[in-house]
């Protein structure tokens, strides 16, 4: 159960395995690389939720990358049929599925990760080539749609600079809200030697972002 993952609601968080990316600062790497064992199937989840009707407002689907699961729209529909609100966390690599979810109003809230500026996307997400075009399309879908959403970036001292946030700001100009999330190290992070930026750097990054997205802040910090 969480009071944080689904803004304004008491929710539970469902973690779905698999991911397109291999971000070196990932907190859920055992989900991304598929080594985490499955604890529950879809029917088990629905039975779990049946017992919590009236206790929870919503269900937040995260990962890994939930949109790798092609049955996700059906699962979201079944969860909503039980009377729950739904939130989707996504890396933006599956705009075709995201578009269906938005069009069919299967998510009440979407949180999309912005890994870095377009020029540094591949380096930050550990993929080859330039920034994938799917990321651009998913940003466009959220900016032009009417589903509530946020963009967010996990900020790592070794990966992000002020110029990156200038580029991110211009990229998502006019978005509803944007959050910077300082990196926190833990045992499941695949690479060592990474650090959160200083409070001074975070203040600078927020100032930059507010020029493009007025509702920008550092999640969990009053800056």
LUMKOL-897504 format. One record per residue: z, y, x of N, C-alpha, C, CB in turn. Coordinates in nm, 3 decimals. Atoms other than C-alpha are relative to their C-alpha. Last residue first. Glycine has a CB too. Layout:
{{Z,Y,X},{Z,Y,X},{Z,Y,X},{Z,Y,X}};
...
***
This chain:
{{0.063,-0.087,-0.100},{-0.293,2.356,1.308},{-0.087,0.102,-0.069},{-0.084,-0.082,0.101}};
{{0.012,-0.133,0.058},{-0.044,2.164,1.091},{-0.052,0.095,0.108},{0.137,0.050,-0.056}};
{{-0.056,-0.106,-0.082},{-0.100,1.805,1.200},{-0.025,0.135,-0.067},{-0.061,-0.002,0.142}};
{{-0.136,0.031,-0.043},{-0.152,1.480,1.008},{0.064,0.107,0.086},{0.000,-0.127,0.075}};
{{-0.075,0.087,0.090},{-0.528,1.515,0.984},{0.137,-0.031,0.060},{-0.078,-0.131,-0.027}};
{{-0.036,0.118,-0.077},{-0.649,1.809,1.187},{0.088,-0.087,-0.089},{0.073,0.038,0.133}};
{{-0.138,0.006,-0.049},{-0.818,2.058,0.957},{0.017,-0.124,0.086},{0.101,-0.001,-0.117}};
{{-0.010,0.089,-0.116},{-1.150,2.176,0.817},{0.143,0.003,0.050},{-0.099,0.042,0.113}};
{{-0.111,0.093,0.020},{-1.193,2.327,0.470},{-0.002,-0.105,0.110},{-0.007,-0.066,-0.140}};
{{-0.127,-0.071,0.009},{-1.409,2.619,0.585},{0.121,-0.091,-0.020},{-0.006,0.098,-0.113}};
{{-0.066,0.069,0.113},{-1.690,2.388,0.698},{0.138,0.063,-0.014},{0.010,-0.158,0.023}};
{{0.103,0.075,0.071},{-1.931,2.576,0.928},{0.053,-0.068,-0.127},{-0.061,-0.104,0.092}};
{{0.115,-0.089,0.015},{-1.716,2.846,1.087},{-0.110,-0.064,-0.085},{-0.055,0.038,0.138}};
{{-0.021,-0.083,0.119},{-1.415,2.627,1.014},{-0.109,0.106,-0.017},{0.135,0.068,0.007}};
{{0.047,0.067,0.121},{-1.553,2.374,1.262},{0.015,0.087,-0.124},{0.076,-0.130,-0.020}};
{{0.146,0.014,0.000},{-1.520,2.605,1.560},{-0.049,-0.056,-0.132},{-0.046,-0.091,0.116}};
{{0.055,-0.136,0.015},{-1.163,2.704,1.478},{-0.153,-0.004,-0.005},{0.047,0.091,0.115}};
{{-0.015,-0.039,0.140},{-1.074,2.339,1.426},{-0.059,0.138,-0.024},{0.148,-0.001,-0.042}};
{{0.099,0.075,0.077},{-1.218,2.251,1.767},{0.007,0.034,-0.149},{0.021,-0.151,0.022}};
{{0.133,-0.056,-0.024},{-1.022,2.529,1.937},{-0.105,-0.070,-0.085},{-0.037,-0.011,0.148}};
{{0.004,-0.131,0.064},{-0.696,2.421,1.776},{-0.138,0.064,0.017},{0.108,0.092,0.057}};
{{0.014,0.023,0.144},{-0.767,2.063,1.877},{-0.007,0.132,-0.077},{0.116,-0.086,-0.052}};
{{0.138,0.039,0.025},{-0.821,2.174,2.236},{-0.025,-0.022,-0.148},{-0.036,-0.126,0.078}};
{{0.083,-0.118,-0.020},{-0.489,2.358,2.240},{-0.147,-0.030,-0.026},{0.017,0.055,0.142}};
{{-0.012,-0.082,0.120},{-0.309,2.060,2.089},{-0.087,0.124,0.011},{0.147,0.040,-0.025}};
{{-0.120,-0.082,0.007},{-0.442,1.852,2.379},{0.003,0.077,-0.132},{0.007,0.099,0.119}};
{{0.010,-0.134,-0.056},{-0.707,1.589,2.323},{0.131,0.074,-0.014},{-0.112,0.078,-0.069}};
{{0.019,-0.103,0.102},{-0.605,1.228,2.260},{-0.017,0.135,0.068},{0.120,0.003,-0.100}};
{{-0.109,-0.090,0.035},{-0.652,0.993,2.550},{-0.037,0.089,-0.117},{0.039,0.085,0.120}};
{{0.046,-0.105,0.091},{-0.857,0.698,2.670},{0.120,0.079,-0.051},{-0.079,-0.061,-0.118}};
{{0.027,-0.125,-0.069},{-0.768,0.495,2.981},{-0.053,0.111,-0.088},{-0.096,-0.024,0.107}};
{{-0.113,-0.081,-0.038},{-0.795,0.154,2.821},{-0.044,0.132,0.062},{0.088,-0.076,0.098}};
{{0.007,-0.057,-0.133},{-1.085,-0.002,2.636},{0.123,0.087,0.027},{-0.128,0.082,0.018}};
{{0.061,0.089,-0.099},{-1.082,-0.244,2.341},{-0.002,0.053,0.143},{-0.139,-0.030,-0.040}};
{{0.109,-0.083,-0.054},{-0.826,-0.063,2.123},{-0.062,-0.075,0.117},{0.052,0.142,0.044}};
{{0.129,0.051,0.043},{-0.625,-0.346,1.957},{-0.118,0.085,0.048},{-0.004,-0.010,-0.149}};
{{0.037,0.124,-0.069},{-0.307,-0.279,2.156},{-0.140,-0.048,-0.035},{0.099,-0.108,-0.033}};
{{-0.075,0.115,0.048},{-0.278,0.083,2.045},{-0.058,-0.125,0.063},{-0.002,-0.009,-0.155}};
{{0.021,0.129,-0.067},{-0.390,0.428,2.157},{0.086,-0.107,-0.065},{0.033,0.011,0.151}};
{{-0.130,0.057,-0.032},{-0.399,0.717,1.913},{-0.023,-0.138,0.060},{0.092,-0.008,-0.126}};
{{-0.007,0.139,-0.043},{-0.712,0.932,1.895},{0.144,-0.038,0.030},{-0.088,-0.023,0.124}};
{{-0.027,0.025,-0.142},{-0.665,1.264,1.718},{0.012,-0.150,0.028},{0.127,0.072,0.043}};
{{-0.106,0.099,-0.009},{-0.828,1.270,1.372},{0.026,-0.030,0.148},{-0.036,-0.129,-0.078}};
{{-0.008,0.051,-0.136},{-1.037,1.580,1.302},{0.121,-0.092,0.005},{0.011,0.116,0.105}};
{{-0.126,0.027,-0.067},{-1.099,1.622,0.931},{-0.024,-0.045,0.144},{0.080,-0.105,-0.076}};
{{0.019,0.069,-0.128},{-1.387,1.780,0.742},{0.136,-0.014,0.067},{-0.101,0.076,0.092}};
{{-0.118,0.000,-0.088},{-1.415,1.905,0.387},{-0.028,-0.086,0.122},{0.126,-0.052,-0.076}};
{{-0.120,-0.030,0.078},{-1.672,1.998,0.123},{0.124,0.006,0.088},{0.019,-0.104,-0.109}};
{{-0.067,0.119,0.055},{-1.967,2.016,0.360},{0.128,0.040,-0.072},{0.032,-0.100,0.113}};
{{-0.015,-0.005,0.145},{-2.148,2.351,0.395},{0.067,-0.120,-0.062},{-0.131,0.018,-0.061}};
{{-0.030,-0.132,0.055},{-2.274,2.290,0.749},{0.008,-0.005,-0.154},{-0.107,0.103,0.045}};
{{-0.058,0.024,0.133},{-2.278,1.919,0.832},{0.038,0.131,-0.068},{0.123,-0.092,0.010}};
{{0.057,0.119,0.062},{-2.514,1.934,1.133},{0.048,-0.017,-0.144},{0.036,-0.123,0.082}};
{{0.134,-0.037,0.047},{-2.423,2.290,1.236},{-0.064,-0.115,-0.078},{-0.089,0.039,0.119}};
{{-0.012,-0.101,0.104},{-2.059,2.188,1.252},{-0.134,0.040,-0.057},{0.071,0.122,0.053}};
{{-0.042,0.068,0.122},{-2.135,1.870,1.445},{0.008,0.099,-0.116},{0.135,-0.070,0.021}};
{{0.114,0.077,0.050},{-2.332,2.070,1.703},{0.034,-0.074,-0.129},{-0.048,-0.100,0.106}};
{{0.101,-0.097,0.044},{-2.057,2.329,1.750},{-0.119,-0.074,-0.062},{-0.048,0.089,0.119}};
{{-0.041,-0.043,0.134},{-1.814,2.039,1.757},{-0.087,0.114,-0.052},{0.146,0.044,0.002}};
{{0.026,0.106,0.096},{-2.001,1.881,2.046},{0.036,0.043,-0.142},{0.077,-0.126,0.037}};
{{0.141,-0.007,0.035},{-2.002,2.213,2.231},{-0.040,-0.111,-0.097},{-0.087,-0.007,0.125}};
{{0.022,-0.108,0.097},{-1.622,2.219,2.216},{-0.146,0.007,-0.042},{0.044,0.135,0.059}};
{{-0.016,-0.134,-0.057},{-1.603,1.882,2.390},{-0.024,0.104,-0.109},{-0.096,0.023,0.120}};
{{0.032,-0.117,0.082},{-1.563,1.520,2.280},{0.032,0.130,0.073},{0.076,-0.006,-0.131}};
{{0.129,0.004,0.069},{-1.584,1.183,2.457},{-0.042,0.132,-0.065},{0.004,-0.106,-0.105}};
{{0.107,0.041,-0.090},{-1.309,1.163,2.721},{-0.139,0.006,-0.064},{0.026,-0.140,0.050}};
{{0.018,-0.098,-0.109},{-1.059,1.365,2.519},{-0.121,-0.033,0.086},{0.125,0.006,0.087}};
{{-0.044,0.063,-0.124},{-1.108,1.145,2.213},{-0.031,0.096,0.114},{-0.070,-0.139,0.022}};
{{0.024,-0.086,-0.116},{-1.135,1.293,1.862},{0.065,-0.062,0.124},{0.056,0.143,-0.024}};
{{-0.109,0.036,-0.089},{-1.176,1.054,1.570},{-0.027,0.066,0.135},{0.014,-0.156,0.014}};
{{0.030,0.042,-0.137},{-1.419,1.247,1.353},{0.130,-0.038,0.070},{-0.073,0.112,0.079}};
{{-0.115,0.004,-0.090},{-1.416,1.297,0.978},{-0.044,-0.051,0.136},{0.113,-0.089,-0.058}};
{{0.045,0.046,-0.131},{-1.649,1.381,0.692},{0.120,0.006,0.093},{-0.120,0.086,0.054}};
{{-0.040,-0.071,-0.120},{-1.506,1.401,0.342},{-0.079,-0.056,0.116},{0.153,-0.013,0.026}};
{{0.015,0.062,-0.131},{-1.625,1.307,-0.003},{0.068,0.084,0.107},{-0.148,-0.020,0.035}};
{{-0.091,-0.067,-0.094},{-1.625,1.370,-0.377},{0.000,-0.075,0.133},{0.144,0.007,-0.059}};
{{-0.119,0.081,-0.027},{-1.934,1.231,-0.548},{0.088,0.072,0.101},{-0.039,-0.143,0.052}};
{{-0.115,-0.057,0.069},{-2.173,1.507,-0.665},{0.125,-0.088,0.009},{-0.034,0.022,-0.145}};
{{-0.048,0.071,0.119},{-2.461,1.446,-0.428},{0.118,0.069,-0.064},{0.037,-0.141,0.036}};
{{0.081,-0.035,0.116},{-2.657,1.670,-0.189},{0.051,-0.064,-0.129},{-0.143,-0.041,0.023}};
{{0.009,-0.145,0.017},{-2.410,1.677,0.100},{-0.070,0.038,-0.130},{-0.073,0.063,0.117}};
{{-0.131,-0.053,0.040},{-2.325,1.310,0.055},{-0.006,0.150,-0.024},{0.103,-0.031,0.107}};
{{-0.039,0.053,0.130},{-2.684,1.190,0.053},{0.132,0.059,-0.048},{0.009,-0.151,0.005}};
{{0.077,-0.071,0.103},{-2.783,1.419,0.341},{0.042,-0.046,-0.140},{-0.151,-0.023,0.019}};
{{-0.055,-0.136,0.009},{-2.504,1.283,0.560},{-0.071,0.076,-0.112},{-0.015,0.076,0.135}};
{{-0.128,0.012,0.070},{-2.618,0.930,0.478},{0.068,0.135,-0.013},{0.092,-0.099,0.072}};
{{0.025,0.021,0.142},{-2.976,1.020,0.573},{0.130,-0.011,-0.079},{-0.085,-0.125,-0.021}};
{{0.052,-0.124,0.060},{-2.880,1.172,0.909},{-0.017,-0.016,-0.151},{-0.134,0.040,0.065}};
{{-0.114,-0.092,0.004},{-2.672,0.865,0.994},{-0.042,0.131,-0.065},{0.055,0.026,0.142}};
{{-0.082,0.032,0.117},{-2.956,0.632,0.898},{0.119,0.095,-0.013},{0.049,-0.145,0.009}};
{{0.041,-0.082,0.115},{-3.179,0.812,1.148},{0.081,-0.029,-0.124},{-0.146,-0.023,-0.029}};
{{0.078,0.074,0.100},{-2.976,0.652,1.430},{-0.039,0.088,-0.119},{0.079,-0.121,-0.050}};
{{-0.079,0.012,0.121},{-2.869,0.905,1.696},{-0.082,-0.072,-0.108},{0.046,0.140,-0.051}};
{{-0.054,-0.125,0.053},{-3.083,0.834,1.998},{0.086,-0.024,-0.123},{-0.114,0.096,-0.033}};
{{0.093,-0.094,0.060},{-3.128,0.496,2.169},{0.067,0.127,-0.048},{-0.071,-0.064,-0.113}};
{{0.109,-0.050,-0.083},{-2.882,0.216,2.228},{-0.084,0.101,-0.075},{-0.087,-0.115,0.048}};
{{0.129,0.055,0.045},{-2.546,0.166,2.060},{-0.109,0.061,0.087},{-0.025,0.030,-0.153}};
{{0.042,0.116,-0.082},{-2.194,0.211,2.200},{-0.121,-0.070,-0.061},{0.115,-0.100,0.014}};
{{-0.007,0.118,0.087},{-2.070,0.442,1.920},{-0.045,-0.128,0.071},{-0.085,0.021,-0.123}};
{{-0.132,0.009,0.062},{-1.984,0.728,2.156},{0.015,-0.126,-0.083},{0.026,0.122,-0.086}};
{{-0.102,0.021,-0.103},{-2.286,0.688,2.385},{0.137,-0.026,-0.064},{0.008,0.121,0.094}};
{{0.017,0.136,-0.053},{-2.524,0.646,2.093},{0.107,-0.033,0.103},{-0.139,-0.015,0.061}};
{{-0.037,0.102,0.098},{-2.390,0.954,1.916},{-0.006,-0.141,0.058},{-0.090,0.009,-0.122}};
{{-0.094,0.092,-0.062},{-2.392,1.188,2.215},{0.038,-0.116,-0.091},{0.124,0.074,0.042}};
{{0.043,0.031,-0.137},{-2.701,1.396,2.129},{0.089,-0.105,0.066},{-0.001,0.127,0.083}};
{{0.115,0.092,-0.002},{-2.626,1.379,1.755},{-0.040,-0.043,0.140},{-0.119,0.066,-0.067}};
{{0.122,-0.076,0.018},{-2.279,1.531,1.809},{-0.119,-0.096,0.005},{-0.014,0.110,0.108}};
{{0.013,-0.106,-0.100},{-1.998,1.279,1.775},{-0.122,0.084,-0.035},{-0.012,-0.060,0.146}};
{{-0.052,0.045,-0.129},{-1.876,0.983,1.571},{-0.002,0.110,0.106},{-0.079,-0.119,0.050}};
{{0.098,-0.067,-0.086},{-1.912,1.144,1.230},{0.049,-0.026,0.142},{-0.014,0.157,-0.032}};
{{-0.027,-0.035,-0.139},{-1.724,0.898,1.011},{-0.119,0.074,0.060},{0.032,-0.126,0.082}};
{{0.100,0.044,-0.098},{-1.787,0.905,0.638},{0.039,0.049,0.138},{-0.140,0.052,-0.037}};
{{-0.032,-0.058,-0.131},{-1.510,0.914,0.378},{-0.098,-0.055,0.102},{0.150,-0.031,0.042}};
{{0.062,0.061,-0.118},{-1.630,0.853,0.022},{0.046,0.076,0.124},{-0.157,0.001,-0.011}};
{{-0.017,-0.079,-0.123},{-1.435,0.919,-0.298},{-0.064,-0.077,0.115},{0.152,0.031,0.030}};
{{-0.051,-0.131,0.038},{-1.469,0.805,-0.659},{0.012,0.093,0.120},{0.135,-0.014,-0.068}};
{{-0.106,-0.052,-0.086},{-1.693,0.515,-0.566},{0.042,0.138,-0.049},{-0.045,0.007,0.149}};
{{-0.091,0.110,-0.030},{-1.906,0.302,-0.799},{0.112,0.040,0.095},{-0.077,-0.115,0.060}};
{{-0.136,-0.055,0.010},{-2.084,0.598,-0.953},{0.106,-0.110,0.018},{0.019,0.070,-0.137}};
{{-0.066,0.078,0.105},{-2.410,0.401,-0.997},{0.146,0.041,-0.018},{-0.007,-0.148,0.033}};
{{0.076,-0.011,0.125},{-2.605,0.666,-0.805},{0.069,-0.072,-0.115},{-0.140,-0.056,0.018}};
{{-0.012,-0.135,0.053},{-2.338,0.694,-0.536},{-0.070,0.014,-0.135},{-0.058,0.101,0.099}};
{{-0.139,-0.020,0.039},{-2.308,0.320,-0.481},{0.021,0.138,-0.061},{0.093,-0.018,0.121}};
{{-0.024,0.076,0.124},{-2.686,0.280,-0.482},{0.142,0.022,-0.051},{-0.024,-0.150,0.024}};
{{0.071,-0.066,0.109},{-2.727,0.560,-0.229},{0.023,-0.072,-0.132},{-0.150,0.008,0.031}};
{{-0.078,-0.118,0.038},{-2.458,0.409,-0.006},{-0.065,0.072,-0.117},{0.015,0.096,0.119}};
{{-0.112,0.050,0.080},{-2.646,0.078,-0.011},{0.088,0.116,-0.045},{0.082,-0.103,0.080}};
{{0.056,0.060,0.121},{-2.969,0.245,0.102},{0.109,-0.054,-0.091},{-0.098,-0.112,0.037}};
{{0.021,-0.098,0.108},{-2.779,0.474,0.338},{-0.059,-0.059,-0.127},{-0.089,0.109,0.049}};
{{0.066,0.071,0.110},{-2.647,0.183,0.544},{-0.024,0.093,-0.118},{0.084,-0.121,-0.044}};
{{0.117,0.073,-0.048},{-2.549,0.317,0.887},{-0.079,-0.073,-0.110},{0.044,-0.100,0.103}};
{{0.126,-0.065,0.034},{-2.320,0.587,0.750},{-0.125,-0.075,0.041},{-0.003,0.133,0.061}};
{{0.053,-0.063,-0.120},{-2.001,0.476,0.929},{-0.138,0.062,-0.023},{-0.008,-0.101,0.112}};
{{0.127,0.051,-0.053},{-1.833,0.412,0.596},{-0.038,0.072,0.128},{-0.112,0.017,-0.103}};
{{0.013,-0.050,-0.137},{-1.496,0.439,0.421},{-0.129,-0.059,0.057},{0.124,-0.038,0.088}};
{{0.079,0.070,-0.100},{-1.524,0.386,0.045},{0.006,0.074,0.132},{-0.146,-0.015,-0.046}};
{{0.038,-0.085,-0.113},{-1.269,0.485,-0.220},{-0.074,-0.086,0.102},{0.125,0.067,0.065}};
{{0.045,0.063,-0.124},{-1.227,0.325,-0.559},{-0.039,0.105,0.102},{-0.119,-0.093,-0.027}};
{{0.092,-0.087,-0.071},{-1.029,0.416,-0.872},{-0.039,-0.068,0.132},{0.063,0.140,0.026}};
{{-0.036,-0.066,-0.124},{-0.872,0.118,-1.046},{-0.107,0.100,0.042},{0.024,-0.103,0.111}};
{{-0.063,-0.130,0.025},{-0.903,0.019,-1.412},{0.041,0.077,0.123},{0.118,-0.020,-0.084}};
{{-0.144,0.023,0.018},{-0.970,-0.354,-1.372},{0.076,0.131,-0.022},{0.057,-0.073,0.120}};
{{-0.019,0.060,0.131},{-1.340,-0.285,-1.429},{0.145,-0.034,-0.030},{-0.082,-0.124,-0.011}};
{{-0.006,-0.110,0.096},{-1.326,-0.053,-1.129},{0.020,-0.053,-0.142},{-0.129,0.085,0.006}};
{{-0.129,-0.067,-0.021},{-1.242,-0.354,-0.913},{0.016,0.115,-0.099},{0.011,0.052,0.146}};
{{-0.105,0.088,0.054},{-1.531,-0.551,-1.062},{0.137,0.063,0.015},{-0.003,-0.136,0.070}};
{{0.009,-0.001,0.146},{-1.773,-0.264,-1.003},{0.110,-0.084,-0.063},{-0.138,-0.051,-0.045}};
{{-0.051,-0.130,0.046},{-1.658,-0.221,-0.644},{0.000,0.007,-0.152},{-0.084,0.115,0.059}};
{{-0.145,0.003,-0.018},{-1.709,-0.593,-0.587},{0.062,0.131,-0.048},{0.036,-0.027,0.147}};
{{-0.055,0.085,0.105},{-2.060,-0.577,-0.735},{0.152,-0.005,0.009},{-0.058,-0.141,0.009}};
{{0.008,-0.068,0.130},{-2.148,-0.280,-0.517},{0.059,-0.082,-0.114},{-0.145,0.033,-0.033}};
{{-0.099,-0.106,0.020},{-2.004,-0.458,-0.209},{-0.015,0.072,-0.134},{-0.011,0.101,0.112}};
{{-0.063,0.017,0.131},{-2.212,-0.775,-0.246},{0.099,0.112,-0.031},{0.072,-0.134,-0.006}};
{{0.097,-0.037,0.103},{-2.438,-0.665,0.040},{0.056,-0.017,-0.140},{-0.126,-0.083,0.014}};
{{-0.015,0.103,0.101},{-2.146,-0.668,0.281},{-0.087,0.037,-0.120},{0.149,-0.017,-0.041}};
{{0.067,0.119,-0.050},{-2.252,-0.461,0.581},{0.001,-0.111,-0.103},{0.066,-0.048,0.129}};
{{0.137,0.005,0.051},{-2.155,-0.162,0.368},{-0.084,-0.108,0.065},{-0.066,0.133,0.020}};
{{0.013,0.067,0.129},{-1.785,-0.231,0.431},{-0.144,-0.018,-0.046},{0.074,0.077,-0.104}};
{{0.092,-0.079,0.082},{-1.807,-0.143,0.802},{-0.024,-0.071,-0.132},{-0.135,0.024,0.074}};
{{0.136,0.038,0.015},{-1.518,-0.269,1.011},{-0.085,0.100,-0.078},{-0.006,-0.130,-0.064}};
{{0.045,0.109,-0.085},{-1.348,-0.196,0.793},{0.055,0.012,0.140},{-0.150,-0.003,0.005}};
{{0.026,-0.046,-0.135},{-1.257,0.014,0.491},{-0.039,-0.119,0.086},{0.123,0.074,0.059}};
{{0.073,0.103,-0.075},{-1.236,-0.021,0.114},{-0.039,0.056,0.136},{-0.126,-0.048,-0.078}};
{{0.082,-0.057,-0.107},{-0.969,0.195,-0.049},{-0.062,-0.113,0.080},{0.085,0.093,0.092}};
{{0.023,0.096,-0.109},{-0.834,0.070,-0.382},{-0.094,0.065,0.100},{-0.060,-0.136,-0.054}};
{{0.132,0.027,-0.054},{-0.688,0.296,-0.648},{-0.001,-0.100,0.111},{-0.061,0.126,0.047}};
{{0.107,-0.081,0.060},{-0.408,0.408,-0.874},{-0.138,-0.048,0.043},{0.017,0.147,0.038}};
{{0.091,-0.067,-0.092},{-0.162,0.130,-0.796},{-0.101,0.083,-0.077},{-0.072,-0.102,0.090}};
{{-0.079,-0.034,-0.120},{0.141,0.017,-0.997},{-0.083,0.078,0.101},{0.055,-0.127,0.064}};
{{-0.111,-0.087,0.038},{-0.015,0.014,-1.345},{0.089,0.039,0.116},{0.081,-0.067,-0.104}};
{{0.048,-0.100,0.096},{-0.232,-0.284,-1.257},{0.120,0.079,-0.052},{-0.077,-0.068,-0.118}};
{{-0.046,-0.134,-0.039},{-0.071,-0.454,-0.960},{-0.057,0.111,-0.088},{-0.036,0.026,0.144}};
{{-0.146,-0.005,0.004},{-0.084,-0.817,-1.072},{0.054,0.140,0.028},{0.059,-0.098,0.098}};
{{-0.042,0.021,0.138},{-0.456,-0.790,-1.151},{0.152,0.016,-0.015},{-0.043,-0.140,-0.047}};
{{0.004,-0.128,0.070},{-0.507,-0.646,-0.804},{0.043,-0.012,-0.145},{-0.139,0.059,0.008}};
{{-0.102,-0.088,-0.058},{-0.393,-0.963,-0.628},{0.006,0.131,-0.077},{-0.031,0.027,0.149}};
{{-0.127,0.051,0.053},{-0.605,-1.177,-0.861},{0.116,0.086,0.049},{0.022,-0.147,0.041}};
{{-0.006,-0.039,0.141},{-0.904,-0.955,-0.779},{0.128,-0.051,-0.065},{-0.123,-0.053,-0.075}};
{{-0.027,-0.145,0.008},{-0.837,-0.989,-0.407},{0.015,0.043,-0.146},{-0.113,0.081,0.067}};
{{-0.141,-0.020,-0.033},{-0.812,-1.367,-0.435},{0.039,0.147,-0.007},{0.028,-0.054,0.139}};
{{-0.076,0.041,0.117},{-1.147,-1.373,-0.615},{0.150,0.016,0.024},{-0.031,-0.145,-0.036}};
{{0.012,-0.101,0.106},{-1.300,-1.169,-0.336},{0.081,-0.038,-0.123},{-0.147,0.020,-0.037}};
{{0.138,-0.015,0.045},{-1.166,-1.391,-0.057},{-0.003,0.098,-0.118},{-0.061,-0.138,-0.040}};
{{0.016,0.002,0.145},{-0.837,-1.341,0.125},{-0.148,0.007,-0.033},{0.078,0.118,-0.066}};
{{-0.127,0.028,0.069},{-0.687,-1.359,0.474},{-0.018,-0.021,-0.149},{0.097,0.113,0.023}};
{{0.000,-0.047,0.138},{-1.005,-1.381,0.683},{0.130,-0.042,-0.068},{-0.122,-0.055,-0.078}};
{{0.018,0.101,0.105},{-0.935,-1.430,1.051},{0.003,0.063,-0.138},{0.109,-0.108,0.011}};
{{-0.115,0.002,0.092},{-0.992,-1.138,1.291},{-0.023,-0.104,-0.109},{0.023,0.140,-0.062}};
{{-0.100,0.097,-0.045},{-1.247,-1.229,1.561},{0.122,-0.006,-0.091},{0.043,0.034,0.140}};
{{-0.006,0.122,0.079},{-1.542,-1.067,1.383},{0.104,-0.101,0.041},{-0.128,-0.064,0.002}};
{{0.067,0.109,-0.072},{-1.628,-0.807,1.645},{0.013,-0.135,-0.068},{0.055,-0.010,0.140}};
{{0.138,-0.033,-0.038},{-1.559,-0.508,1.421},{-0.071,-0.117,0.064},{-0.001,0.119,0.095}};
{{0.082,0.006,0.121},{-1.251,-0.659,1.257},{-0.147,0.025,0.035},{0.048,0.103,-0.104}};
{{0.003,0.141,0.038},{-1.087,-0.737,1.591},{-0.072,-0.021,-0.133},{0.143,-0.055,-0.008}};
{{0.107,0.069,-0.072},{-1.191,-0.388,1.699},{-0.008,-0.148,-0.037},{0.021,0.014,0.150}};
{{0.016,0.126,0.073},{-0.980,-0.224,1.430},{-0.106,-0.088,0.066},{-0.037,0.027,-0.147}};
{{-0.131,0.058,0.027},{-0.841,0.071,1.625},{-0.010,-0.139,-0.062},{0.079,0.090,-0.092}};
{{-0.021,0.055,0.133},{-1.181,0.157,1.775},{0.139,-0.062,-0.013},{-0.108,-0.105,-0.032}};
{{-0.132,-0.046,0.041},{-1.171,0.372,2.094},{0.041,-0.059,-0.136},{0.003,0.152,-0.007}};
{{-0.103,0.044,-0.095},{-1.459,0.193,2.268},{0.141,0.041,-0.036},{-0.033,0.052,0.135}};
{{-0.065,-0.119,-0.055},{-1.680,0.228,1.959},{0.114,-0.041,0.092},{0.052,0.093,-0.114}};
{{-0.104,0.053,-0.087},{-1.867,-0.099,1.913},{0.070,0.117,0.070},{-0.059,-0.101,0.105}};
{{-0.034,-0.073,-0.121},{-2.093,-0.012,1.621},{0.106,-0.076,0.081},{0.050,0.140,-0.034}};
{{0.122,-0.025,-0.077},{-2.274,-0.205,1.348},{0.031,0.056,0.138},{-0.091,0.096,-0.076}};
{{0.037,-0.141,-0.019},{-1.945,-0.344,1.215},{-0.128,0.008,0.081},{0.114,0.079,0.069}};
{{0.135,-0.027,-0.050},{-1.803,-0.671,1.082},{-0.027,0.149,0.012},{-0.103,-0.063,-0.091}};
{{0.037,0.024,-0.138},{-1.495,-0.744,0.871},{-0.145,0.030,0.031},{0.030,-0.140,0.035}};
{{0.112,0.092,-0.002},{-1.376,-0.589,0.544},{-0.053,-0.010,0.143},{-0.113,0.046,-0.097}};
{{0.076,-0.001,-0.125},{-1.030,-0.432,0.530},{-0.108,-0.107,-0.006},{0.092,-0.022,0.122}};
{{0.065,0.128,-0.020},{-0.888,-0.360,0.182},{-0.089,0.011,0.124},{-0.083,-0.043,-0.126}};
{{0.116,-0.005,-0.089},{-0.641,-0.073,0.157},{-0.051,-0.141,0.024},{0.035,0.068,0.134}};
{{-0.006,0.103,-0.102},{-0.401,-0.040,-0.135},{-0.130,0.008,0.081},{0.020,-0.143,-0.062}};
{{0.110,0.096,-0.010},{-0.363,0.282,-0.325},{0.037,-0.116,0.091},{-0.128,0.069,0.051}};
{{-0.066,0.118,-0.054},{-0.125,0.548,-0.448},{-0.102,-0.113,-0.002},{0.130,-0.038,-0.082}};
{{-0.021,0.120,0.081},{-0.348,0.849,-0.501},{0.085,-0.102,0.075},{-0.134,-0.063,-0.040}};
{{-0.051,-0.030,0.133},{-0.392,1.211,-0.393},{0.032,-0.121,-0.085},{-0.097,0.081,-0.071}};
{{-0.068,-0.128,0.026},{-0.612,1.135,-0.095},{0.040,0.019,-0.145},{-0.088,0.115,0.042}};
{{0.076,-0.043,0.118},{-0.695,0.763,-0.062},{0.066,0.129,-0.048},{-0.002,-0.111,-0.115}};
{{0.141,0.037,-0.013},{-0.591,0.644,0.286},{-0.088,0.048,-0.115},{-0.013,-0.148,0.011}};
{{0.081,-0.084,-0.090},{-0.262,0.833,0.303},{-0.149,-0.028,-0.010},{0.046,-0.020,0.141}};
{{0.003,-0.133,0.061},{-0.025,0.709,0.031},{-0.095,0.092,0.075},{0.140,0.061,-0.005}};
{{0.013,-0.120,-0.081},{-0.086,0.347,0.127},{0.004,0.125,-0.087},{-0.128,-0.004,0.081}};
{{0.000,-0.119,0.084},{0.000,0.000,0.000},{0.000,0.124,0.088},{0.122,0.001,-0.095}};
***
